[in-house]
Amino acid sequence: MTSGSSGVRIGVDIGGTFTDFALVVGEGRGAILHKQLTTPSDPSKAVLEGVATLLAKAACKAGDVAEIVHGTTLVTNALIERKGAVTGMLVTEGFRDLFDIGREQRYDLFDLRIEFAPPLVPRPLRREIPERIGVDGAVMTPLDEAAVLAAAKELVDRRKVEAIAVCYLHSYANAVHEARTKALIEAAYPHLSVSTSSDVFPYMREFERWTTTTVNAYAQPMLDRYLARLEAGLAALGFRGRLTLMSSSGGALTPATARQFPARMLESGPAAGVLMSCRLGRALAMPNVLSFDLGGTTAKGALVRDGRALRKYEFEAAHVYKHKSGSGLALRIPAIDLTEIGAGGGSIAEVDTLGLIRVGPGSAGADPGPVCYAQGGTAPTLTDANLTLGYLDAGYFLGGRMHLDPDGAARVLRSEIAGKLGIDLARAAWGIHDVTNENVARAFRMHAVERGFDYRSSAMVAFGGGGPLHGARIARKLRIPQVIFPVGAGVMSALGMLASRMAFEVARSLRRPLAEITPEIFVETFVGIEREAKEYLLAAGLTAGDIRLDRRVDMRYRGQGYELEVPLPDAPLADIHARLPELFAQRYRDVFHITLDEPLEIVSWKVEAVGPEPVLADVLADAAEISTGPAAKGTRKAWFPAAGGLIDCPVFDRYALKPGASVRGPALIEEHESTCLLDVDDVGTIDPSYNIRVDIAVAAGKGAA
């Protein structure tokens, strides 16, 4: 590639252990991949170093890059580590203690020592403001502007807050008081970050809406500083293109929009990998897919039905108990429906009080990392176990750019696991590996069953640095018949960044009986929300002709406590209005297999404005660094219980395997960013795009489950 190439795009995904990069030119031609350790003290440092490395590999200049798409766990980590801004909160008079009351539900009925995630804004930093909006949007008590200014002054001058969350009752129905409060504070303190619940996510149910708003305010100063460093660093490299950031829902946002809504950045990296799974499934005529991503800190699973990832609006972050539902901060944001397990390459293994091996959720991260990284780590991790089992080549990690310490890994596994359990080293390492597989399989079973998804008739797409090492064995446990190891699996989330489209969703609670909604009201309501959603994309430089609208409503029978999302067809709004009872009945029947004869109501209205999809047709095939050497690299001692234990396992060079070639397990297939493991009698075939499609032996009644 020469300097002056046009259409250069770079995808960057910051993970807890590694930062991944992908560079493509034009319509997906000439992909270059890269992976390096994350720099936790300042993640922008790894990004800038990696971009410079990519540009050197591509022999092009930063000025040639048209776009950088960036995903980050920065906001998530800030919540987990409680390293965000000191945040104050203004609430409707009488509602200061809402966070302490919570939902009045216990996520574990039998644990007498149950803990909940503490609010981001402690009680001393909350201030009550005389004001009241009714459920119908009418002003019941006017806003006390003097009280607003007095509260802001006390919080800023005395309490030294860096951000303020404004959370008033029923502001989703009428935002006038929150908007005026924000204007007053910004006029008095221009550099203070202010988030209002009517801006962040105007949904009813104040507990989730207010929690989401405090998360947004808590993360704003930190994200703003990070983006400022990143933008300055990229400019110093000579970058003059467009920087966009991946959101939790899979859409790309401008830096200005990301700064306004950092809460929407919570799952940006994992969302990109799921997008790539969707794209791969469609390309392979596999509309139903289980997307499996195992990185350095966590494992993530998502379900793809009919070529589209399942989505959700209720989300939890910063769990205090093993990612257990109910123990985290309850948020409302549009997001891809992911299940997350504390099981990654850096997950710490230990022997619990029952004498059993436990893996995660604690992680060694990138600093100090697993013991085998030789960076000062002292706790045994999953990567240490996989190296000890022979699944990783100590001299070929990251394509030979990083050398591992097998003696250090074996030493810590003996002292912390094998010695305490009275077993040999191989059994200890295998226990860590298999416990991880079972933990992931158990989480996937529950996630799929709760959503009525039968993965036994679908395929798994396994990626991330550790996904190809564990995917085939997890598929055996789940009875999934086929696993796909895509080219560039170790950096697939970075590739997924390049598959993202500019998108922004507006969801607004406006609860009304369907009988009272005339066609004119229906059209008028949607037109207003559509205009708001399109504004963010128009500001990013898209034209009205580039934007497609995806409309949905939340509906329920009158008297029900919760609602169902109903996708609306691409048709004139007046025609859709007449079909609403029919559309809801079909959706209700799909979920509950019955319908009721009760009046209907619309609870919430949703519009997602979506830009054009990037052309990325050949990126996976082009990511393959074709080798003319022999495919077989030799053998390595590796642990395969189904083959009798420690065996001489064949090792293959992925870049030398041509389309049509097949490999029968047990086998290890190495590429720079990951290693693919095939168990006994699994058969992997290279397809025309250089993906490895593995038929799992257990699906045919062979091999060991």
N, C-alpha and C positions, 0 to 999 in steps of 0.2 A: 504494500500500500504506500502511496506516495503522498507527500505534502500537497494540500490543495484538494484532497478528496472531498466530495460533497456528501451531505446527508449522514455524517457520522453521528451516532447516538450512543450514549453510555448509560448503563444501568448500574446502580450501586445499592447494595443492601447491607446495612450494619446489623450484625448479630451480636449476641452476648460474648462469643469467642472469636469468630472470624468476620471480616468484612469482605463481601463478594463483589466482583466486578464483571461486566460483560460489555463489549464494544462491538457494534455492527455498523456496516456501511451501506447506505442506500436502502434498497428493499431487502434487507436481511442478509446481504452478502458479506462474507469475510468476517465472521465472528471471532473475537479474541477474548479469552477468559482469564481471570486472575483471582487469586484468593490470598489474603494475608490476615495476620492477627489484628483484632480490634485494639484500639488504644482507649481503654475505659476512661482515663483521666481527661481526655479530649478527643471524642470520636472523629472530629473533623480532620485530625492529623492523619489517621489511617486513610480517610477518604482522599485527601489531597495527595498523599504518597502513592496510593493505588492508581489514581487517575494519571499521575505522571508516569508510572510504570506502564500502564496501558498505552499511553500515547507513544512512549518509546518503542514498545513492541510493534505498534501499528505504523511507526515511522511517519506520524502526522503531528500537527501542531494543535494546541488547544483552541486556536482560532478556527480550526476546521470543524469543531464539534458544534452541531446544530442544537443538541438537547442533551441534558443530563437528567435522568429520572432517578429519584433518590427515595429509599425507604429506610426507616430507622426505628429502633426500639428505645429511643431517647426518652420519650414521654412515659412509656411503660416502666422503664428502669427508674425514672424519677419518682413514680408512685410507689414502687416496691421499696426503694431505698429511702423514701421520704426526703428527697433532696431538691424539692421545688421551692417556689418563693413563699415567703411569709405572707399569708393570705387572710384578709378580713372579709366579713360578710355582712350585708344588710338584708334584713328579713322583715316581713310584715309583722307588725306589733302583735305579740302573743304567740309567735311561732319560733322563738329562739331555740327551743329545745327539741325541735323536730328530729335533728340528727341523732340525738341521744335516745329518743323513743324508737326511731327506726320503723321497721315493719311489724314489730312485736311478734316475730316468728323466729323459732330456733331451727337452725339447719341440722342440728343433731339433738334429738329428744333425750338421749340417754347419757350425754356427756355433761357432768355437773360443772366442769371447768371450761365450758365453751367460751370462746373469744370471738369478737367481731372486729372487723377492720375499723380502727379509730377514724373519725372524720378528719379530713384534711384541714378543716378550720375548727380549732378548739373553741369551747364555749366562751372564753374571755375575749375572743376576737370577733364575736358575733354581736351585732347591734340591731335593736328593734326600731322600726320606722313607722310612725302613725300613717297608715294608708290602707285602703281595701278595695279590691276589684271583685265584683261578684262573679259567680260561675257563668253568668250570661254576658259578661264583659262590661256591665254597668259599673260606674264609679259609685261606690258606697261611702267611702271616706276619702276626701281629697288628700293628695300627697303633701306632707309637711316638709317643705323644702328647707326650712331652717334646721330641722332635725337631721336631714340628709347631710348638710354641710358640717354640722357639729360632729356627727358621727364620723364622717370622713376625716375631719381634722384630727380628732382624737386617735383614730386608727393609724393615720399616717405619721403624725408628729410624735405621739407618745408610744404607740405600739410598733412603729417602724415597718408597717406592712408595705409590700411591693406590689400587691395586686388586691383587687376587691371584686367579690362576686355579689351581684345584685339579684336577689331571689324573692320575688313577691308572689303572693297567692293569686292564682288564676291569671297570671300575666300572659299565658298562651292565648286567652280569649281577648285580651286587650293589653297591649304593651305600653300604653301611654305613660304609666308611672315609672316603669323600668327605663324607658327611653329618656325621660326627663331627668331621672336620677343619674344616669350615665353622663348626660350632657353637663349637669352641674359639677360632678366630680372631675370630669376631664377639663372643664374650664378652670377649676381651682388647682388641679394637679395634672398638667399636660403629659407628664412622663409616666404616670401611673397606669398599670394594666387594669382595665375594667371589663368584666364579662357580665352580660345579662342573660337570664334564663330564657327570655323570649327570643334572643338571638341564637343562643347555643343549640337549643333543641326545644321548641315551643310545644311540648306535650303535656297533657294532664298527668296526674299523679306526681305531686310535688317532691316526694322523697327522691325519686330517681332523677327528676329534672334538676333539682337543686344540687344533688351530688355531682352530676355531670358538669354543672356550671362551676362548682368549686374546683373540679379537676381542670377545667379549661383555664380558669384564672391562675391556679397553682402552677401550671406548666408554661404559661405565656411568656414570662420574662426569660426563663431558661431557654425555650425554643428560639425566642427572638435573638438572644445572644449567640446561640449556636449557629443559626442561619447567617447572622452577620459575619461571624468568623469564616464560615464556609464560603459565603459569597465573596468576601475579601480575598480569601486564599485562591479561589478559582479565577478571580479577576487577575491576580498576580501571575497566575500561570498563562494568562492570555485568553481565557474563556470569555466569549462574548455572546454565547447562545442562550437558550431558554433553560432555566432550572425549574423542574417541577418535582413535587413530592407525592408519594403514594399515600392514599388514605386507607382506612380500615375496610372500606366498602369496595376497594379495588379501583377507584377512580383516581386520576392524577389531579393535584391541586397546585396552584401557583404559590410561591412563597408568601405572598400577601394574604391569601386565603388560609394557608396553613398557620400563619401567625395569628389570625383571627380565631381559628378553630383548632387549636392543638389537640383537643380531646378526640378529634377524628383521626389522629395519627397513631392511636394506640396499637393497632395490629397492622401497620403498613407493610412490613417485610413479609410476614406470613401470607398476607392477602395476595402479594405478587406471585408467590409460588403456586397458589391455587388457580390464579388466572392462567398460568402456563399449563397446569393440569387440564383445565377446561379446553384450552386450545389444542393440546395434544390429543385429548379424547375425541374431539371433533375430527381432527385430521386422520385418526385411526378408526373412525366409524365406531367409537365406543362412547355413546352418550352418557352412560352412567359409570362414574369413576369414584374410587376412594383415593383422595389425595393425601399422601403421607410425607411429612417433612421432618427429618430428625437432624437438628443442628447441634451446636455446641452446648446449649443450655436447656432447651426444651424440645419436645416432639409435638407436632401439630397435625391434626387430622381434619379434613373437610370433605363433605359429600357433594358430588357433582351429579345433578339429575337433568337429563335431557340437554346436556351440554352447558348448563349454567350452575354455578355454585349456589348452594342454599344460603340464604341471608337471614339476618336477625337484627333486632333493634334493642334487645336487652342484653347487656354485656356486664361482666364482672372483671375487675382488675385488682391486683395487689391482695390476693387471698392470704389469709393468715393461717390457713390449715390445708396444706397439700392440695391446693387448687380446688378445694371442696366448694361446691355451689352453695352460696349463702354466706360464705366467710369473707367475701371480698367487697370492694366498693361497687355498689349497684349503679350502673350507668345506662343512659339511653343514647346510643349513637347508631347510625347505619353501619353494619359490619358484615363481612362474610362470616358464616356460622362455623366457627372453629372449635374443636375441643383441644385443650392444651394440657400436656402432661409434663411434669418436671423430670424428664428423662432425656438427656442429651449427652454428647461426648464428654462434657465436663462434669456431669452429674456425679456427686460424691457417694460412694458406697460405704456402708457400715454394717456392723452386726448389732441388731436391736436388743432390747431387754428380753425378748423371747428366744434369742439365739438364732434369729433368721436374718438373711441378707436383705438389706433395704437399700434402694438406689434412688437418690434424689429426695426432695426437690432441690436441696442445696447444691450449688454448682461452684466449681473452681474458676469458671469464667475464663477470660483471656489472661488475667493477671491475678495469681501466678499461673493458672492453668493446671492441667493434669501433671502428675509427677514426671511422666515421660517427656514432657516438653522441656525439662531441665531449666525451669525458670523460677524455682523456689517452691513449687507445689509440694505439699506434704500429705495430702489425703488421697486415698485410692479413688479412681474414677472409672467410668465406663471405657474411656479411651485406653487407659492403662490395662484394663481387662482384655480388650480386643487386640491390643498389641501382644500381650502375653499368650493369647490363644493362637497367635500366628496369622491373624486376619489382616494385619497391617505390616507393611515392610518398613522397618525403621530407617532405611536408607532412601526410600522413595516417597516419603510423605510430602505432599504438595509438589509432586513431581521431582523430588530430590532437593528442593529448596530449603527443606526443614528436616533436620535429623532428630530422631527420637531416641530416648534412652531406655532400652528394654530392661537393663539391669535395675535401674531405679524403679520401674513399674513393678517388676517381680518382687523387689525387696519390700515395697510398701504393701503389696497384696499379701505377702507372707505374714508380715507383722500385724496387719490390721484386720485381715479376713481369714486366711487359711489357719494361722496360728490360733486365733480365738475360737475357731470352729473345730479344730483338730482334723483338718482335711488337707489334701495335697494342693499344690498351687493351681494346677489345671482345673480341678473341680471348683476351686474358689473363683477363678476367673470366669469359668462357664456359668456358675451361679449368678454372677453379676450380669452377664450377657443375657441369660435366659429370663431372669427376673425382670429385666428391662423389657424384653419382648412381651412377656405376659402382662406387664403393667400397661403397655401401649395397646395390646389386643383387647384387654378388658375395657379400657376407655373407649376404644372404637366400637366395641359391641354395644355398650350403653348408648353412645351417641347415635348410632345408626338405628337401634331399636326404638328409641324415643322419637325418631323422625320417620319411622316406617320405611326404612331404606334397606333393601335386601342386597348386601354386598356380595353374596355368593354367586350372583349372576353378573357381576361387574368385574372390572379390573382395578388393580391398585397401581398408582403412579408413585414411585418411591424416589425421593430426592433429598437434597441436603447433604452435608458431609458424611452423615452416618446412615441416611435412609437406605441406600443400596446395600449396606452391610447387614441391615436388620430386616429389610422388607420381605424377602422370600420366606423367612422363618415366621414372621408375624402373619403373613398370608396363609401359611400352613395352619396356624392356630385358628384363623378365622374361616378356613375353607374357601378362600378366594382362589379361583382357578388360574389367574394370570397376573403377573407383575410386570410393569414397564419400567425399565431403567433408562431414562432419556439421556441423550448426549449432554454433557455439561451438567449432570445431575447435582454435583456439588455446589454449583453456583446458579441453580435454576431460579431462585428468587430474584437474582439480579437480571436474568433473562426475562423473567416475568415483568419486571419494571418496564421493559421495552415493549411489552404487549398491552400496556395499560392505555386507557383513553382518558382524556380530560372529562371529568364528570363531577357533578355536585347535586346533592339531593336535599330538598326541602320537605320536611314533614311537619304538619301543623294539626293540632287537635282543635276541631270545630264540631262539637257534638250536637247533632240535630236528628229528630225523627225523619225517616225517609219520606213519610207522607207530607211533611212540611217543606221538602226541598223540591221546588219547581225546576223545570229544565233551565230556566233563566238563572236561578240561584246556583245551580250545579255548574253551569258554564262560567258564570262570573267568578265563583270561588276558585275553580281550577285555573282560570286565566291569570288571576292575581298571583297564585303560587307559582305558575309556570314562568311568569315574568321575573319573579325573584330568583328562581333556579337558574334561568338563562343568563342573568346579569353576571354571575361569576365566570361563566365561560366566555361571554362577550368581552369582559374585562381582560381575559387571558389572550385575546386576539383572534378568537374564532368568529366566524360570520354566522348569521342566523341560519343560513342554508346548511352549515356544518352540523347543526345541533339537532339531535333526535330526543324526543320526550318519552319517558316511560312513566305511566300514571298508575297509581294503586290507591285503594281506599281500605281503611279498617272498618269492618262492619260487624254487627252482632244483633241478636234478637233482643228486644227490649227486656230489661231486667237481668240480663247476663252481666257478669263482672268483668269478663275479658272478651276480646274481639279477634276476628280472623282477618288476615290481609287478603284482599281480593285483587288480583292483577286485572287491569282493564285493557280491552283490545285497542288496537290502533284504528280508531274510527272517530267520526265526528262526535263531539261531546254530547250533543243533544240526543244522538242515537244511543250512546252508552247509557244515558240516564234511564231510558225506557227499559233497558236490559238488566238493570241492577238487581232486581229480585231474582232473576234467573241465574245471573252470575254468582250471587251469594249462595243460592241454594246448591249449585253445583260444587262450589268450594266447601261448603259445610258437609255435603254428602261425601266428598273425597276424604275428609278428615274423620267424620263421626259416623258415616254410613247411614245417616238418617237426616230428615229435615223436620222442622216444626212449623206449625201454623200460628206464628206470632208476628207482631209488627216488627219492622226493622229500623235500625238507626245507623247512621254513619258517625263514627267516633273521630277518625283522623283522615287526613288527605295527604297524599305523598306524590311528589313529582321529582324524578331524576332527569336532569339535563345531561346528555351524553354526547361527546364529540366523536369524530370518525375513528375507526380502529386502525392502528398502525399496520402497515404491510410488513409481515415478518415471516413469510412463507418458508424460506429456506434456512432460517437461522440455526436450527438444530443440526441439520446436515453439515452446514458450513462450520459449526463449532468443532466438528471432528477433525483432529489433526492427523490426517491420513499418514500412516507409516507403511513403508515398503519392506520393513523387516519381518521376521517370522512372528506369527501370532503367539506361539508358545514361548514363555519366558523361562520355563523350568518348573521346579517344584519347591514347596516350602512346607515345613512341618506346621500343621494346623490341626485344631481340635474339631472333629466332626463326630459327635456321639453316635449318629445313625450309621457311621462307617466303622465304628469300633473304637473311637477315641482319637489319639494322635496319629495322623497319617501324613504321607507325602502327598500334599495337595497340589494339583496342577495350577499354575499361575499363567494368565494370559494378558497380553498387551491389548487393551481395548482399541487403540488406534490402528492396530494391524488387522483387526477382524473386519472382513468385508461383508457387504450385504449378501444374505443367503447362507453365511457360515453359521454353524451351530456348535454349542458347547454343552456337554452333559456334566452335571454336578456329581460329586463335589468338585468345586472349582472356585477360584478367585480371579476376577477380571479387574485389572488395575487401570485407572486413569489418574490424571494429575490431582484432581480435587476430591476423589472418593474411590472406594473399592466396592465392586459388586460381588456378593456372595451367593453362590448357587449351592443348595444342599443336595443330598443324595438323590439322584434320578431327576432332579429339576433339569429342564432343557431350555437353554437360552438361544434364541435365533436373532440374528442381526437383520433388521428390516431395511428398506431402501433409504430411510433417513438416519440410519446408524443407531436407532434405538435398539436396546436389547429387550426382546419380548420373551419373558420366562414363563413357561408352562410349569405350574407347581405340581410335583409328583403326587402329593396327597390327594389332589382333586381327582386323580384317576385311581386312587386306592393303593398307591405305592409310596414308598419312603416312610419316614417317621414324622409324626405330627409334632 
